[in-house]
């Protein structure tokens, strides 16, 4: 899986579960695809699970860590 595939999976997941916020989707899909990266993000200032405003920094970190 590439980072591009991850983003596509996020879009697909959000279509299936529209009640989840984008930050929740982004983190949940990452935890499934790359738990090694999600563990580095969880609970930090860039964790988007509870705050979508962290998405830009989150995606930047994930892309660089991929």
N, CA, C and O atoms as CSV, one atom per row, in Angstrom:
chain,resi,resn,atom,element,x,y,z
A,1,UNK,N,N,0.841,-1.179,0.000
A,1,UNK,CA,C,0.000,0.000,0.000
A,1,UNK,C,C,0.888,1.244,0.000
A,1,UNK,O,O,1.887,1.314,0.715
A,2,UNK,N,N,0.504,2.210,-0.807
A,2,UNK,CA,C,1.207,3.485,-0.863
A,2,UNK,C,C,0.433,4.531,-0.057
A,2,UNK,O,O,-0.692,4.287,0.379
A,3,UNK,N,N,1.051,5.691,0.133
A,3,UNK,CA,C,0.348,6.785,0.803
A,3,UNK,C,C,-0.888,7.190,0.003
A,3,UNK,O,O,-1.931,7.510,0.572
A,4,UNK,N,N,-0.757,7.174,-1.309
A,4,UNK,CA,C,-1.896,7.506,-2.180
A,4,UNK,C,C,-3.042,6.507,-1.976
A,4,UNK,O,O,-4.209,6.898,-1.941
A,5,UNK,N,N,-2.710,5.222,-1.841
A,5,UNK,CA,C,-3.725,4.207,-1.565
A,5,UNK,C,C,-4.413,4.477,-0.222
A,5,UNK,O,O,-5.624,4.311,-0.083
A,6,UNK,N,N,-3.613,4.896,0.757
A,6,UNK,CA,C,-4.156,5.215,2.079
A,6,UNK,C,C,-5.192,6.340,1.981
A,6,UNK,O,O,-6.274,6.242,2.560
A,7,UNK,N,N,-4.862,7.397,1.255
A,7,UNK,CA,C,-5.795,8.512,1.093
A,7,UNK,C,C,-7.073,8.038,0.400
A,7,UNK,O,O,-8.173,8.420,0.799
A,8,UNK,N,N,-6.931,7.215,-0.626
A,8,UNK,CA,C,-8.096,6.677,-1.317
A,8,UNK,C,C,-8.946,5.843,-0.356
A,8,UNK,O,O,-10.172,5.946,-0.369
A,9,UNK,N,N,-8.309,5.025,0.470
A,9,UNK,CA,C,-9.044,4.224,1.451
A,9,UNK,C,C,-9.784,5.105,2.451
A,9,UNK,O,O,-10.895,4.778,2.870
A,10,UNK,N,N,-9.172,6.215,2.831
A,10,UNK,CA,C,-9.850,7.156,3.726
A,10,UNK,C,C,-11.126,7.695,3.088
A,10,UNK,O,O,-12.168,7.781,3.737
A,11,UNK,N,N,-11.033,8.055,1.816
A,11,UNK,CA,C,-12.222,8.568,1.108
A,11,UNK,C,C,-13.315,7.508,1.031
A,11,UNK,O,O,-14.489,7.804,1.249
A,12,UNK,N,N,-12.930,6.286,0.724
A,12,UNK,CA,C,-13.901,5.189,0.638
A,12,UNK,C,C,-14.535,4.908,1.999
A,12,UNK,O,O,-15.747,4.717,2.093
A,13,UNK,N,N,-13.727,4.884,3.039
A,13,UNK,CA,C,-14.213,4.619,4.394
A,13,UNK,C,C,-15.195,5.702,4.820
A,13,UNK,O,O,-16.221,5.413,5.436
A,14,UNK,N,N,-14.873,6.954,4.488
A,14,UNK,CA,C,-15.756,8.058,4.871
A,14,UNK,C,C,-17.104,7.971,4.150
A,14,UNK,O,O,-18.129,8.363,4.707
A,15,UNK,N,N,-17.106,7.467,2.937
A,15,UNK,CA,C,-18.369,7.270,2.223
A,15,UNK,C,C,-19.211,6.190,2.888
A,15,UNK,O,O,-20.438,6.284,2.917
A,16,UNK,N,N,-18.556,5.171,3.417
A,16,UNK,CA,C,-19.273,4.086,4.095
A,16,UNK,C,C,-19.755,4.484,5.486
A,16,UNK,O,O,-20.794,4.014,5.949
A,17,UNK,N,N,-19.001,5.345,6.144
A,17,UNK,CA,C,-19.310,5.760,7.519
A,17,UNK,C,C,-19.323,7.282,7.618
A,17,UNK,O,O,-18.435,7.871,8.235
A,18,UNK,N,N,-20.319,7.920,7.015
A,18,UNK,CA,C,-20.337,9.383,6.952
A,18,UNK,C,C,-20.517,10.078,8.298
A,18,UNK,O,O,-20.280,11.281,8.406
A,19,UNK,N,N,-20.931,9.345,9.317
A,19,UNK,CA,C,-21.102,9.964,10.636
A,19,UNK,C,C,-19.768,10.169,11.351
A,19,UNK,O,O,-19.688,10.934,12.312
A,20,UNK,N,N,-18.731,9.491,10.888
A,20,UNK,CA,C,-17.413,9.708,11.481
A,20,UNK,C,C,-16.789,10.957,10.880
A,20,UNK,O,O,-16.881,11.198,9.677
A,21,UNK,N,N,-16.152,11.744,11.738
A,21,UNK,CA,C,-15.445,12.922,11.254
A,21,UNK,C,C,-14.221,12.497,10.459
A,21,UNK,O,O,-13.763,11.359,10.569
A,22,UNK,N,N,-13.701,13.403,9.668
A,22,UNK,CA,C,-12.539,13.099,8.825
A,22,UNK,C,C,-11.334,12.687,9.670
A,22,UNK,O,O,-10.581,11.795,9.279
A,23,UNK,N,N,-11.151,13.320,10.806
A,23,UNK,CA,C,-10.032,12.972,11.668
A,23,UNK,C,C,-10.136,11.567,12.215
A,23,UNK,O,O,-9.136,10.855,12.318
A,24,UNK,N,N,-11.344,11.169,12.566
A,24,UNK,CA,C,-11.559,9.803,13.041
A,24,UNK,C,C,-11.258,8.805,11.934
A,24,UNK,O,O,-10.583,7.800,12.155
A,25,UNK,N,N,-11.760,9.089,10.755
A,25,UNK,CA,C,-11.525,8.207,9.612
A,25,UNK,C,C,-10.035,8.109,9.313
A,25,UNK,O,O,-9.499,7.012,9.154
A,26,UNK,N,N,-9.374,9.248,9.237
A,26,UNK,CA,C,-7.948,9.267,8.902
A,26,UNK,C,C,-7.144,8.442,9.896
A,26,UNK,O,O,-6.259,7.682,9.503
A,27,UNK,N,N,-7.447,8.589,11.178
A,27,UNK,CA,C,-6.695,7.837,12.175
A,27,UNK,C,C,-7.038,6.356,12.143
A,27,UNK,O,O,-6.139,5.517,12.203
A,28,UNK,N,N,-8.312,6.020,12.051
A,28,UNK,CA,C,-8.724,4.620,12.061
A,28,UNK,C,C,-8.167,3.844,10.869
A,28,UNK,O,O,-7.723,2.706,11.017
A,29,UNK,N,N,-8.191,4.459,9.695
A,29,UNK,CA,C,-7.650,3.793,8.512
A,29,UNK,C,C,-6.137,3.639,8.645
A,29,UNK,O,O,-5.578,2.612,8.260
A,30,UNK,N,N,-5.481,4.655,9.187
A,30,UNK,CA,C,-4.035,4.556,9.397
A,30,UNK,C,C,-3.695,3.454,10.396
A,30,UNK,O,O,-2.741,2.703,10.190
A,31,UNK,N,N,-4.464,3.356,11.468
A,31,UNK,CA,C,-4.209,2.332,12.486
A,31,UNK,C,C,-4.311,0.935,11.896
A,31,UNK,O,O,-3.598,0.024,12.315
A,32,UNK,N,N,-5.185,0.771,10.935
A,32,UNK,CA,C,-5.328,-0.526,10.279
A,32,UNK,C,C,-4.209,-0.773,9.268
A,32,UNK,O,O,-3.650,-1.868,9.200
A,33,UNK,N,N,-3.889,0.264,8.480
A,33,UNK,CA,C,-2.910,0.106,7.397
A,33,UNK,C,C,-1.474,0.160,7.891
A,33,UNK,O,O,-0.637,-0.629,7.451
A,34,UNK,N,N,-1.181,1.076,8.794
A,34,UNK,CA,C,0.188,1.277,9.262
A,34,UNK,C,C,0.186,1.544,10.769
A,34,UNK,O,O,0.383,2.681,11.197
A,35,UNK,N,N,-0.034,0.512,11.565
A,35,UNK,CA,C,-0.062,0.724,13.019
A,35,UNK,C,C,1.242,1.296,13.560
A,35,UNK,O,O,1.245,1.963,14.594
A,36,UNK,N,N,2.338,1.041,12.874
A,36,UNK,CA,C,3.623,1.586,13.317
A,36,UNK,C,C,3.617,3.115,13.294
A,36,UNK,O,O,4.214,3.752,14.161
A,37,UNK,N,N,2.948,3.699,12.308
A,37,UNK,CA,C,2.863,5.163,12.228
A,37,UNK,C,C,1.791,5.686,13.171
A,37,UNK,O,O,2.002,6.697,13.842
A,38,UNK,N,N,0.654,5.019,13.234
A,38,UNK,CA,C,-0.430,5.508,14.093
A,38,UNK,C,C,-0.004,5.535,15.560
A,38,UNK,O,O,-0.445,6.402,16.315
A,39,UNK,N,N,0.846,4.598,15.969
A,39,UNK,CA,C,1.332,4.584,17.351
A,39,UNK,C,C,2.182,5.814,17.664
A,39,UNK,O,O,2.206,6.282,18.803
A,40,UNK,N,N,2.872,6.333,16.662
A,40,UNK,CA,C,3.693,7.531,16.855
A,40,UNK,C,C,2.847,8.797,16.961
A,40,UNK,O,O,3.286,9.798,17.529
A,41,UNK,N,N,1.640,8.751,16.417
A,41,UNK,CA,C,0.764,9.919,16.367
A,41,UNK,C,C,-0.220,9.948,17.537
A,41,UNK,O,O,-0.571,11.021,18.026
A,42,UNK,N,N,-0.656,8.796,17.975
A,42,UNK,CA,C,-1.726,8.707,18.973
A,42,UNK,C,C,-1.394,9.496,20.232
A,42,UNK,O,O,-0.351,9.301,20.855
A,43,UNK,N,N,-2.306,10.389,20.586
A,43,UNK,CA,C,-2.168,11.177,21.801
A,43,UNK,C,C,-1.245,12.379,21.695
A,43,UNK,O,O,-0.989,13.053,22.693
A,44,UNK,N,N,-0.738,12.658,20.490
A,44,UNK,CA,C,0.140,13.814,20.309
A,44,UNK,C,C,-0.672,15.020,19.843
A,44,UNK,O,O,-1.882,14.931,19.639
A,45,UNK,N,N,0.016,16.142,19.680
A,45,UNK,CA,C,-0.651,17.374,19.245
A,45,UNK,C,C,-1.117,17.311,17.796
A,45,UNK,O,O,-1.844,18.201,17.355
A,46,UNK,N,N,-0.722,16.288,17.042
A,46,UNK,CA,C,-1.182,16.167,15.654
A,46,UNK,C,C,-2.207,15.045,15.478
A,46,UNK,O,O,-2.621,14.761,14.354
A,47,UNK,N,N,-2.614,14.416,16.558
A,47,UNK,CA,C,-3.614,13.343,16.503
A,47,UNK,C,C,-4.962,13.953,16.116
A,47,UNK,O,O,-5.500,14.765,16.868
A,48,UNK,N,N,-5.518,13.579,14.960
A,48,UNK,CA,C,-6.758,14.201,14.489
A,48,UNK,C,C,-8.034,13.512,14.981
A,48,UNK,O,O,-9.133,13.937,14.625
A,49,UNK,N,N,-7.911,12.470,15.783
A,49,UNK,CA,C,-9.089,11.683,16.136
A,49,UNK,C,C,-10.161,12.535,16.817
A,49,UNK,O,O,-11.350,12.360,16.549
A,50,UNK,N,N,-9.755,13.445,17.687
A,50,UNK,CA,C,-10.726,14.276,18.403
A,50,UNK,C,C,-10.829,15.694,17.863
A,50,UNK,O,O,-11.700,16.453,18.287
A,51,UNK,N,N,-9.956,16.061,16.936
A,51,UNK,CA,C,-9.954,17.433,16.428
A,51,UNK,C,C,-9.483,17.456,14.975
A,51,UNK,O,O,-8.305,17.244,14.688
A,52,UNK,N,N,-10.415,17.717,14.072
A,52,UNK,CA,C,-10.101,17.748,12.643
A,52,UNK,C,C,-9.110,18.848,12.270
A,52,UNK,O,O,-8.518,18.798,11.192
A,53,UNK,N,N,-8.922,19.833,13.134
A,53,UNK,CA,C,-7.979,20.909,12.825
A,53,UNK,C,C,-6.536,20.416,12.772
A,53,UNK,O,O,-5.658,21.129,12.288
A,54,UNK,N,N,-6.284,19.215,13.261
A,54,UNK,CA,C,-4.942,18.637,13.232
A,54,UNK,C,C,-4.665,17.859,11.938
A,54,UNK,O,O,-3.568,17.332,11.758
A,55,UNK,N,N,-5.639,17.787,11.053
A,55,UNK,CA,C,-5.490,16.950,9.862
A,55,UNK,C,C,-4.308,17.333,8.969
A,55,UNK,O,O,-3.596,16.450,8.491
A,56,UNK,N,N,-4.089,18.600,8.740
A,56,UNK,CA,C,-3.006,19.007,7.846
A,56,UNK,C,C,-1.650,18.551,8.394
A,56,UNK,O,O,-0.848,17.974,7.660
A,57,UNK,N,N,-1.397,18.806,9.664
A,57,UNK,CA,C,-0.135,18.377,10.282
A,57,UNK,C,C,-0.048,16.856,10.327
A,57,UNK,O,O,1.024,16.280,10.141
A,58,UNK,N,N,-1.178,16.215,10.575
A,58,UNK,CA,C,-1.246,14.758,10.617
A,58,UNK,C,C,-0.868,14.163,9.263
A,58,UNK,O,O,-0.003,13.290,9.185
A,59,UNK,N,N,-1.518,14.635,8.195
A,59,UNK,CA,C,-1.220,14.107,6.869
A,59,UNK,C,C,0.227,14.386,6.460
A,59,UNK,O,O,0.858,13.561,5.801
A,60,UNK,N,N,0.742,15.534,6.846
A,60,UNK,CA,C,2.137,15.854,6.537
A,60,UNK,C,C,3.071,14.850,7.232
A,60,UNK,O,O,3.999,14.334,6.608
A,61,UNK,N,N,2.830,14.578,8.497
A,61,UNK,CA,C,3.656,13.625,9.227
A,61,UNK,C,C,3.539,12.223,8.641
A,61,UNK,O,O,4.541,11.532,8.456
A,62,UNK,N,N,2.310,11.810,8.351
A,62,UNK,CA,C,2.089,10.466,7.807
A,62,UNK,C,C,2.784,10.307,6.455
A,62,UNK,O,O,3.431,9.291,6.204
A,63,UNK,N,N,2.650,11.301,5.594
A,63,UNK,CA,C,3.288,11.236,4.268
A,63,UNK,C,C,4.805,11.121,4.400
A,63,UNK,O,O,5.435,10.347,3.678
A,64,UNK,N,N,5.388,11.879,5.310
A,64,UNK,CA,C,6.843,11.830,5.503
A,64,UNK,C,C,7.289,10.523,6.155
A,64,UNK,O,O,8.415,10.072,5.947
A,65,UNK,N,N,6.408,9.925,6.936
A,65,UNK,CA,C,6.743,8.681,7.648
A,65,UNK,C,C,6.464,7.432,6.832
A,65,UNK,O,O,6.925,6.342,7.172
A,66,UNK,N,N,5.719,7.591,5.768
A,66,UNK,CA,C,5.286,6.416,4.994
A,66,UNK,C,C,6.478,5.643,4.502
A,66,UNK,O,O,6.319,4.622,3.833
